[in-house]
Amino acid sequence: MTKHLLSICIATYNRAEYIGETLESIIPQVTDEVEIVIVDGASTDNTSSVVKHYIEVCK
């Protein structure tokens, strides 16, 4: 298991329109020592779908 030295935590709520752009800017800079943690406050838009897309792409 990889030891994470840095956690990037993103709190979000109904930001499907912006979360993809945020992840697009962060992901190219991430190494194996960095994790991205997204905390969704029960969004009612498609924030979870956008995040799931990036989870699949980054596996």
N, C-alpha and C positions, 0 to 999 in steps of 0.2 A: 504494500500500500504506500502511496506517495504521501510524504509529509508536506502539508501545505504551510508555507511561510507567510502567506498573505491571503486574506479573505476580503473580497470586494462584496459588500453587502448593499443591495438595492431594495429599498422599500417602495412599493408601488400600489396604486389603486386607480383603476380605470384609466390606464395610460397605454393601452394597446397601440395607439397612434405613435407613441414615442419610444416605447421599450425596445423595439427592433433597432431603431437608430442608435440608441444607447449601447445595446449589445454589439452592434456592428463596429462601433468605435473602440470598445473594450477588448473584444475577442482577439483581434490581431496582436495584442500586446501581452496576452496571457501565456504563461509557461506552465509546465507541470507542477510548479511550486505555488501556483495561484489558483484559487477557487472563486467562483462567482456564486453568490447566494442571493436569490431573489425571494423576497417576502411579499406576497400578494395579500392585500387586505380585503379579500373576498370581492374582487372586481366583478362587475356585472356586464362588462364588455368582453371582448375576446382577448384580453391580456394573456390568459392561460394558454390559449392556442398559439399565440405568437411565441411565448416562452418555450412551449413544447417543441415548436419548429426548430428553435435554436439548440435545444437539448439534443434532438435527433441529428442535426447537422454537425454538431461538435463532438459526437461520440468517437 
